[in-house]
């Protein structure tokens, strides 16, 4: 997002923690906050950051003592501590402060700062603003690259990825999050490094980056498509890669966009645009369900194209494999929703063609849960409709229809007194048959 920053981080820190401005600390705003200040200074539309990250000259042990002395120290993770990052609560905000990186701790402070910036991943994040003076440091020309809307690695891109392989995914995600293009050196990384390098990362790290891709990019599908084009996606998600390999989405009369890749891009764009009212957990659940809803099409033999008969239930296994591969990507609620949308996104479209007995079976197997997320399911199904060329405007109507149909189904089936039937039919199998018949009758009368 661009525009005027939500708050002046430097002013907040100077007001609530003036001791951070001591010359011997050379405390600096870094990352997005520093870029925002540089943009304001030069009259350029900049990012609107929320997090506040600082860098300073103190070693972690000294920094801990200083923060404790002022009563602002906050414990942080072991991983952060190993990276030299401490946390503090200042002015009601959680602030992270990292010791300048670089081999020479005896060098002049500005030289240490520039050495630290030289070790960052991308140039637009390699700026610093001195808290005491407001001086902007931009040795990697990040502001110029921001003006050009380019994501450029600091120094040699291959070396940056070898240092921390997760940067490979982050470069793509940041480009699509910020509306930038990738520098050519980043697009060619797979000619110098094997994408299999990404499979050696901690699984949770990849899951977090995929979550950010879905949650922060306006078009997650275009980001995934670019990863596919550059030979990266198949290494981390072979099931997703098959969505972008040129296969048709289905017969043209049902899928005027023709391409499965375009269908996925459009469906995810609609879902991303129409879930901002949800909390982060629920929004991610819908986006994951849309991402996985057509994975069964990747199993269709080419000889059967453009049809994808039975792809709904065929997609359950690849959905589960994908989610198993990256633990932390989906919680149980999101996982269940993804499987349900995969299996049922076409069946609920013909809801009014189904017989009462079939509807009763759907209720019993899928929709019976007391707190079933009807609206989340409906939004994901609606994204499938809206993800067809020229059909974006049909999405909200489809969502409302699915909600209405499922709420009616749940209400009619729940109106059957299961306890009374259980007393009449002590035998379990006879009870199940009687309950199914009673629900079917209730649906028929409805």
C-alpha positions as CSV (number, residue, x, y, z in Angstrom):
1,X,0.0,0.0,0.0
2,X,1.3,3.5,-0.8
3,X,0.4,6.9,0.6
4,X,1.0,8.9,3.7
5,X,2.4,6.8,6.5
6,X,-0.1,6.0,9.3
7,X,2.1,7.5,11.9
8,X,5.5,9.2,12.3
9,X,7.6,6.4,13.9
10,X,10.6,8.7,14.4
11,X,8.5,11.2,16.3
12,X,7.0,8.5,18.4
13,X,10.3,7.1,19.4
14,X,11.9,10.5,20.1
15,X,9.0,11.4,22.3
16,X,8.7,8.1,24.3
17,X,12.4,7.0,24.3
18,X,14.7,10.1,23.8
19,X,17.6,8.0,25.2
20,X,17.6,6.1,21.9
21,X,19.0,9.2,20.2
22,X,22.3,9.0,22.0
23,X,25.1,9.5,19.5
24,X,27.1,6.3,20.5
25,X,24.0,4.1,19.7
26,X,23.5,5.5,16.1
27,X,19.9,4.1,16.4
28,X,18.3,4.1,13.0
29,X,14.9,3.3,11.5
30,X,15.4,0.6,8.9
31,X,13.3,-1.3,6.3
32,X,9.9,0.0,5.3
33,X,9.9,2.8,7.8
34,X,13.2,4.2,6.5
35,X,11.9,3.9,2.9
36,X,8.7,5.8,3.9
37,X,10.8,8.6,5.4
38,X,13.0,8.8,2.3
39,X,9.9,8.9,0.1
40,X,8.4,11.7,2.2
41,X,11.7,13.7,2.1
42,X,11.8,13.4,-1.7
43,X,8.1,13.9,-2.4
44,X,7.6,10.3,-3.6
45,X,4.5,8.2,-2.8
46,X,5.8,5.6,-0.4
47,X,4.8,2.6,1.6
48,X,2.5,2.7,4.5
49,X,4.3,0.5,7.0
50,X,2.9,-0.7,10.3
51,X,5.9,-2.5,11.9
52,X,8.8,-0.5,13.4
53,X,12.3,-2.0,13.0
54,X,15.4,-0.4,14.3
55,X,19.1,-1.1,14.0
56,X,21.8,0.1,16.4
57,X,25.5,-0.3,17.4
58,X,25.0,-2.1,20.7
59,X,25.8,-5.7,21.1
60,X,22.8,-7.8,22.2
61,X,24.0,-8.1,25.8
62,X,24.5,-4.4,26.1
63,X,21.2,-3.7,24.3
64,X,19.3,-6.0,26.7
65,X,20.8,-4.2,29.7
66,X,19.8,-0.8,28.3
67,X,16.2,-1.8,27.5
68,X,15.8,-3.4,30.9
69,X,17.2,-0.2,32.5
70,X,14.4,1.8,30.9
71,X,11.8,-0.8,31.6
72,X,10.9,-1.5,28.0
73,X,12.5,-4.9,27.4
74,X,10.2,-7.6,26.0
75,X,11.4,-11.2,25.7
76,X,11.6,-12.5,22.2
77,X,12.2,-15.8,20.4
78,X,15.5,-17.7,20.4
79,X,15.7,-17.3,16.6
80,X,15.5,-13.5,17.0
81,X,18.1,-13.6,19.7
82,X,20.5,-15.6,17.5
83,X,20.1,-12.9,14.8
84,X,20.9,-10.2,17.3
85,X,17.4,-8.9,17.5
86,X,15.8,-7.7,20.7
87,X,12.2,-6.5,21.3
88,X,10.9,-3.5,23.3
89,X,7.5,-2.0,24.1
90,X,7.7,1.7,23.4
91,X,4.8,4.1,23.1
92,X,2.4,1.2,23.1
93,X,4.1,-0.4,20.1
94,X,6.3,-3.5,19.9
95,X,9.6,-2.5,18.4
96,X,12.4,-4.8,17.2
97,X,16.0,-3.6,17.4
98,X,18.9,-5.5,15.7
99,X,22.6,-5.1,16.2
100,X,24.4,-3.8,13.1
101,X,25.6,-6.8,11.1
102,X,29.1,-7.0,9.7
103,X,32.5,-8.4,10.6
104,X,34.2,-5.3,12.0
105,X,32.7,-4.1,15.2
106,X,35.6,-1.6,15.7
107,X,34.9,0.3,12.4
108,X,33.4,3.8,12.6
109,X,29.6,3.7,13.3
110,X,28.5,4.9,9.9
111,X,30.8,2.3,8.2
112,X,29.2,-0.4,10.5
113,X,25.7,0.9,9.4
114,X,26.6,0.7,5.7
115,X,28.0,-2.8,6.2
116,X,24.7,-3.8,7.8
117,X,22.7,-2.4,4.9
118,X,24.9,-4.3,2.5
119,X,23.8,-7.6,4.0
120,X,20.1,-7.0,3.6
121,X,18.0,-8.8,1.0
122,X,16.6,-6.1,-1.3
123,X,17.6,-2.6,-2.0
124,X,14.3,-1.0,-1.1
125,X,14.8,-2.4,2.4
126,X,18.4,-1.3,2.7
127,X,17.8,2.2,3.8
128,X,18.3,3.7,7.2
129,X,17.3,7.0,8.9
130,X,19.2,8.2,11.9
131,X,16.8,8.7,14.8
132,X,18.7,11.6,16.3
133,X,19.2,13.7,13.1
134,X,16.9,12.4,10.4
135,X,19.8,11.7,8.1
136,X,18.9,9.2,5.4
137,X,21.4,6.6,4.4
138,X,20.7,4.9,1.0
139,X,24.0,3.3,-0.2
140,X,22.2,0.6,-2.3
141,X,20.0,3.2,-4.2
142,X,16.8,1.7,-2.8
143,X,14.9,4.9,-3.3
144,X,15.7,5.0,-7.1
145,X,14.6,1.4,-7.4
146,X,11.4,2.2,-5.5
147,X,10.7,5.0,-8.0
148,X,11.2,2.5,-10.8
149,X,9.0,0.0,-8.9
150,X,11.8,-2.7,-9.1
151,X,12.7,-5.4,-6.7
152,X,16.5,-5.6,-6.8
153,X,18.8,-7.8,-4.6
154,X,21.5,-6.1,-2.6
155,X,24.7,-7.1,-4.3
156,X,24.8,-10.5,-5.9
157,X,21.3,-12.1,-6.0
158,X,22.7,-15.7,-5.9
159,X,24.8,-14.9,-2.9
160,X,21.8,-13.4,-1.1
161,X,19.7,-16.5,-1.7
162,X,22.6,-18.9,-0.7
163,X,22.7,-17.0,2.6
164,X,19.0,-17.4,3.3
165,X,17.1,-19.4,0.7
166,X,13.7,-18.1,1.9
167,X,14.6,-14.8,0.2
168,X,14.0,-16.5,-3.1
169,X,10.2,-16.7,-2.4
170,X,10.2,-13.3,-0.6
171,X,11.5,-11.5,-3.7
172,X,8.5,-12.7,-5.7
173,X,6.1,-12.1,-2.9
174,X,7.3,-8.5,-2.3
175,X,7.1,-7.7,-6.0
176,X,3.5,-8.7,-6.1
177,X,2.6,-7.2,-2.7
178,X,4.1,-3.8,-3.6
179,X,3.2,-3.7,-7.3
180,X,6.8,-4.0,-8.5
181,X,8.7,-5.9,-11.1
182,X,11.5,-8.3,-10.4
183,X,15.0,-7.4,-11.5
184,X,16.3,-9.7,-14.3
185,X,18.9,-11.2,-12.1
186,X,16.1,-12.5,-9.8
187,X,14.1,-13.9,-12.7
188,X,17.2,-15.9,-13.7
189,X,18.1,-17.3,-10.3
190,X,17.0,-20.8,-11.3
191,X,19.7,-20.9,-14.0
192,X,22.3,-20.6,-11.3
193,X,20.7,-22.3,-8.3
194,X,18.5,-25.4,-8.0
195,X,15.0,-24.6,-6.8
196,X,15.3,-27.8,-4.7
197,X,17.2,-25.5,-2.3
198,X,13.9,-24.3,-1.1
199,X,13.0,-27.8,0.1
200,X,15.9,-27.7,2.6
201,X,14.3,-24.8,4.4
202,X,12.4,-25.2,7.7
203,X,8.9,-26.2,6.6
204,X,7.3,-23.5,8.8
205,X,9.4,-20.8,7.0
206,X,8.0,-21.8,3.6
207,X,4.5,-22.0,5.0
208,X,4.8,-18.5,6.4
209,X,5.9,-17.1,3.1
210,X,3.0,-18.9,1.2
211,X,0.6,-17.5,3.8
212,X,2.0,-14.0,3.2
213,X,1.7,-14.5,-0.5
214,X,-2.0,-15.4,-0.2
215,X,-2.8,-12.7,2.4
216,X,-0.8,-9.7,1.1
217,X,-0.7,-9.9,-2.7
218,X,-3.5,-8.4,-4.6
219,X,-3.2,-11.2,-7.1
220,X,-1.7,-14.3,-5.4
221,X,-2.3,-16.3,-8.6
222,X,-0.1,-14.0,-10.7
223,X,2.7,-14.4,-8.1
224,X,2.4,-18.2,-8.3
225,X,2.3,-18.0,-12.1
226,X,5.5,-16.1,-12.1
227,X,7.1,-18.6,-9.8
228,X,5.9,-21.3,-12.2
229,X,7.3,-19.5,-15.3
230,X,10.7,-19.2,-13.6
231,X,10.9,-22.9,-12.6
232,X,10.4,-22.5,-8.9
233,X,6.9,-23.5,-8.1
234,X,7.2,-27.2,-9.0
235,X,9.9,-27.6,-6.3
236,X,7.7,-26.4,-3.4
237,X,4.2,-27.4,-4.7
238,X,4.1,-29.8,-7.7
239,X,0.3,-29.9,-7.3
240,X,0.0,-26.2,-7.8
241,X,2.5,-26.2,-10.7
242,X,0.0,-28.4,-12.7
243,X,-2.5,-25.6,-12.5
244,X,-0.2,-23.4,-14.5
245,X,1.1,-25.8,-17.2
246,X,-1.2,-24.7,-20.0
247,X,-4.0,-27.2,-19.5
248,X,-7.6,-26.0,-20.3
249,X,-9.9,-25.1,-17.5
250,X,-12.8,-27.0,-19.1
251,X,-15.1,-26.7,-22.1
252,X,-15.2,-23.2,-23.5
253,X,-18.9,-22.9,-22.9
254,X,-18.3,-23.2,-19.1
255,X,-14.9,-21.7,-19.0
256,X,-14.6,-18.8,-21.5
257,X,-11.2,-18.0,-20.1
258,X,-10.1,-21.4,-21.5
259,X,-6.9,-21.6,-19.5
260,X,-6.8,-23.2,-16.1
261,X,-4.0,-20.8,-15.1
262,X,-6.2,-17.8,-15.9
263,X,-9.1,-19.4,-14.1
264,X,-6.9,-19.8,-11.0
265,X,-5.6,-16.2,-11.3
266,X,-9.1,-14.7,-11.6
267,X,-10.6,-16.8,-8.9
268,X,-7.9,-15.9,-6.4
269,X,-8.2,-12.2,-7.4
270,X,-11.9,-12.2,-6.6
271,X,-11.4,-14.0,-3.3
272,X,-8.6,-11.6,-2.3
273,X,-10.7,-8.6,-3.1
274,X,-13.9,-9.9,-1.4
275,X,-12.5,-11.2,1.9
276,X,-11.0,-8.1,3.5
277,X,-13.9,-7.9,6.0
278,X,-12.9,-11.2,7.5
279,X,-10.3,-11.7,10.2
280,X,-6.9,-12.9,9.0
281,X,-7.5,-16.6,9.9
282,X,-10.8,-16.8,8.1
283,X,-9.6,-14.9,5.1
284,X,-6.6,-17.2,4.7
285,X,-9.0,-20.2,5.0
286,X,-11.1,-18.9,2.0
287,X,-8.0,-18.2,-0.1
288,X,-6.5,-21.6,0.6
289,X,-9.8,-23.3,-0.4
290,X,-9.9,-21.4,-3.6
291,X,-6.2,-22.2,-4.2
292,X,-6.9,-25.9,-3.8
293,X,-10.4,-26.3,-5.3
294,X,-9.3,-27.5,-8.7
295,X,-6.2,-29.5,-7.9
296,X,-7.9,-32.6,-9.2
297,X,-7.6,-31.1,-12.7
298,X,-3.9,-31.7,-12.5
299,X,-4.6,-35.5,-12.6
300,X,-6.7,-35.4,-15.8
301,X,-4.9,-37.2,-18.7
302,X,-4.4,-34.9,-21.7
303,X,-6.4,-37.3,-23.9
304,X,-9.5,-36.3,-21.9
305,X,-9.1,-32.5,-22.1
306,X,-10.9,-30.1,-22.1
307,X,-13.1,-32.3,-19.8
308,X,-12.1,-32.9,-16.2
309,X,-14.7,-35.5,-15.1
310,X,-14.5,-36.3,-11.4
311,X,-11.9,-33.7,-10.7
312,X,-13.7,-32.6,-7.5
313,X,-13.2,-35.7,-5.4
314,X,-9.9,-36.6,-7.3
315,X,-8.6,-33.3,-5.9
316,X,-8.9,-34.3,-2.2
317,X,-5.7,-36.3,-2.2
318,X,-3.4,-33.7,-3.8
319,X,-5.0,-31.0,-1.5
320,X,-4.1,-33.1,1.5
321,X,-0.5,-33.7,0.2
322,X,0.0,-30.0,-0.4
323,X,-1.1,-29.1,3.0
324,X,0.8,-31.9,4.7
325,X,4.0,-30.8,3.0
326,X,3.9,-27.4,4.6
327,X,2.7,-27.7,8.2
328,X,1.6,-24.3,9.5
329,X,0.0,-23.3,6.2
330,X,-3.5,-24.3,7.3
331,X,-5.1,-24.9,10.6
332,X,-7.7,-27.7,11.0
333,X,-10.6,-25.3,10.1
334,X,-8.9,-24.1,6.9
335,X,-7.9,-27.7,6.0
336,X,-11.4,-29.0,6.4
337,X,-12.8,-26.1,4.3
338,X,-10.3,-26.7,1.5
339,X,-11.3,-30.3,1.3
340,X,-15.0,-29.5,1.4
341,X,-14.8,-26.9,-1.3
342,X,-12.6,-29.1,-3.5
343,X,-15.2,-32.0,-3.2
344,X,-18.4,-30.0,-3.5
345,X,-17.8,-26.8,-5.5
346,X,-19.7,-28.1,-8.5
347,X,-22.3,-30.1,-6.6
348,X,-23.6,-27.1,-4.7
349,X,-24.0,-25.3,-8.0
350,X,-26.7,-27.7,-9.0
351,X,-28.3,-27.8,-5.5
352,X,-31.8,-27.4,-6.8
353,X,-31.5,-30.4,-9.1
354,X,-30.6,-32.8,-6.3
355,X,-33.2,-35.1,-4.8
356,X,-34.1,-34.8,-1.1
357,X,-32.3,-38.0,-0.3
358,X,-29.1,-36.8,-1.9
359,X,-29.4,-33.5,0.0
360,X,-29.9,-35.3,3.2
361,X,-26.7,-37.3,2.5
362,X,-24.8,-34.1,1.8
363,X,-26.0,-32.7,5.1
364,X,-25.0,-35.7,7.1
365,X,-21.6,-36.1,5.5
366,X,-20.5,-32.5,5.1
367,X,-22.7,-29.7,6.5
368,X,-24.0,-31.1,9.8
369,X,-21.5,-29.4,12.1
370,X,-23.1,-26.9,14.6
371,X,-20.6,-24.1,13.7
372,X,-20.1,-25.0,10.1
373,X,-18.6,-22.0,8.3
374,X,-21.3,-21.6,5.7
375,X,-20.3,-18.1,4.6
376,X,-16.6,-19.0,4.2
377,X,-17.6,-22.1,2.1
378,X,-19.9,-19.9,0.0
379,X,-17.3,-17.3,-0.7
380,X,-14.8,-19.9,-1.9
381,X,-17.5,-21.5,-4.2
382,X,-18.4,-18.0,-5.4
383,X,-14.8,-17.4,-6.4
384,X,-14.9,-20.4,-8.7
385,X,-17.9,-18.8,-10.5
386,X,-16.3,-15.3,-10.5
387,X,-13.0,-16.7,-11.8
388,X,-14.5,-17.2,-15.3
389,X,-13.9,-14.6,-17.9
390,X,-16.6,-12.0,-17.8
391,X,-18.3,-13.5,-14.7
392,X,-16.7,-11.5,-12.0
393,X,-20.0,-9.7,-11.4
394,X,-21.7,-13.0,-10.6
395,X,-19.6,-13.7,-7.6
396,X,-21.6,-12.0,-4.9
397,X,-24.9,-13.4,-6.2
398,X,-23.5,-16.9,-6.1
399,X,-22.2,-16.4,-2.6
400,X,-25.7,-15.3,-1.4
401,X,-27.3,-18.2,-3.2
402,X,-25.0,-20.8,-1.6
403,X,-25.5,-19.3,1.8
404,X,-29.3,-19.3,1.4
405,X,-29.3,-22.9,0.1
406,X,-27.1,-24.3,2.9
407,X,-28.8,-22.5,5.7
408,X,-32.2,-23.9,4.4
409,X,-30.7,-27.4,4.2
410,X,-29.2,-27.1,7.7
411,X,-32.4,-25.7,9.2
412,X,-34.7,-28.4,7.6
413,X,-32.5,-31.3,8.6
414,X,-32.0,-29.9,12.1
415,X,-35.7,-29.7,12.6
416,X,-35.9,-33.5,12.7
417,X,-36.0,-34.8,16.3
418,X,-33.1,-37.2,16.3
419,X,-33.5,-38.0,20.0
420,X,-37.0,-39.2,19.6
421,X,-36.1,-41.4,16.7
422,X,-33.2,-42.9,18.7
423,X,-35.7,-44.0,21.3
424,X,-37.9,-45.6,18.7
425,X,-35.0,-47.4,17.0
426,X,-32.5,-48.8,19.5
427,X,-30.7,-50.6,16.7
428,X,-28.0,-48.2,15.3
429,X,-28.4,-49.0,11.6
430,X,-32.2,-48.8,11.8
431,X,-31.9,-45.5,13.6
432,X,-29.5,-44.1,10.9
433,X,-31.9,-45.2,8.1
434,X,-34.9,-43.7,9.9
435,X,-33.1,-40.4,10.5
436,X,-32.1,-40.2,6.9
437,X,-35.6,-40.9,5.7
438,X,-37.0,-38.3,8.2
439,X,-34.6,-35.6,6.9
440,X,-35.4,-36.4,3.3
441,X,-39.1,-36.0,4.1
442,X,-38.4,-32.7,5.8
443,X,-36.5,-31.5,2.8
444,X,-39.2,-32.7,0.4
445,X,-41.9,-30.8,2.4
446,X,-39.7,-27.7,2.5
